[in-house]
Amino acid sequence: MNTDNLKARMEDYSRFIITLLILSVYFYLGTIITTYLTESNHEVLMMGLTSLSMGAAFFFTLRWKKCRQALQDQESQ
């Protein structure tokens, strides 16, 4: 891949990571609110969504690291 493509992917992945982390915080706060402030049976669903979005953020972090490594390899050549 060329360097412009790698830089664009890295930028996209970093946006995905930030968005997914913000979404995880909202889901976690929703879990806290439904668990402690009001009676609801949705805490398992909310924790599942929190875990899913955190897992997706971790996945994109790994992809971002791969692109960064490939970009460093290309620049060193």
C-alpha positions as CSV (number, residue, x, y, z in Angstrom):
1,M,0.0,0.0,0.0
2,N,1.1,3.5,-0.6
3,T,1.8,6.0,2.3
4,D,-1.2,8.2,1.5
5,N,-3.5,5.2,1.8
6,L,-2.0,4.1,5.1
7,K,-2.2,7.6,6.5
8,A,-5.9,7.8,5.5
9,R,-6.6,4.4,7.1
10,M,-4.8,5.4,10.3
11,E,-6.8,8.6,10.5
12,D,-10.1,6.7,10.0
13,Y,-9.1,4.1,12.5
14,S,-8.3,6.8,15.1
15,R,-11.7,8.3,14.5
16,F,-13.4,5.0,14.9
17,I,-11.5,4.4,18.2
18,I,-12.5,7.7,19.7
19,T,-16.1,7.3,18.6
20,L,-16.4,3.8,20.0
21,L,-14.8,4.8,23.3
22,I,-17.3,7.7,23.6
23,L,-20.1,5.3,22.8
24,S,-18.8,2.9,25.5
25,V,-18.9,5.6,28.1
26,Y,-22.5,6.4,27.2
27,F,-23.5,2.7,27.4
28,Y,-21.7,2.4,30.7
29,L,-23.4,5.5,32.2
30,G,-26.7,4.1,30.9
31,T,-25.9,0.9,32.8
32,I,-25.2,2.8,36.0
33,I,-28.4,4.8,35.7
34,T,-30.6,1.8,35.0
35,T,-29.0,-0.2,37.8
36,Y,-28.9,2.3,40.6
37,L,-31.4,5.0,39.9
38,T,-34.3,3.1,38.4
39,E,-35.4,-0.5,38.4
40,S,-34.8,-2.1,35.0
41,N,-33.9,-5.5,33.6
42,H,-31.7,-4.0,30.9
43,E,-28.3,-3.9,32.7
44,V,-27.1,-7.2,31.1
45,L,-27.9,-5.8,27.6
46,M,-26.2,-2.5,28.4
47,M,-23.1,-4.2,29.7
48,G,-23.1,-6.4,26.6
49,L,-23.2,-3.3,24.4
50,T,-20.5,-1.7,26.5
51,S,-18.3,-4.7,26.1
52,L,-19.0,-5.0,22.4
53,S,-18.1,-1.4,21.7
54,M,-14.9,-1.7,23.8
55,G,-14.0,-4.8,21.9
56,A,-14.5,-3.0,18.6
57,A,-12.3,-0.1,19.8
58,F,-9.6,-2.6,20.7
59,F,-9.9,-4.3,17.3
60,F,-9.4,-0.9,15.5
61,T,-6.5,-0.1,17.8
62,L,-4.8,-3.3,16.6
63,R,-5.5,-2.4,13.0
64,W,-4.2,1.1,13.6
65,K,-1.0,-0.3,15.1
66,K,-0.6,-2.6,12.0
67,C,-0.9,0.4,9.7
68,R,1.5,2.4,11.7
69,Q,4.1,-0.4,11.6
70,A,3.6,-0.8,7.8
71,L,4.0,3.0,7.4
72,Q,7.2,2.9,9.4
73,D,8.6,0.0,7.4
74,Q,7.8,1.9,4.2
75,E,9.5,5.1,5.4
76,S,12.6,3.2,6.5
77,Q,13.1,1.7,3.0
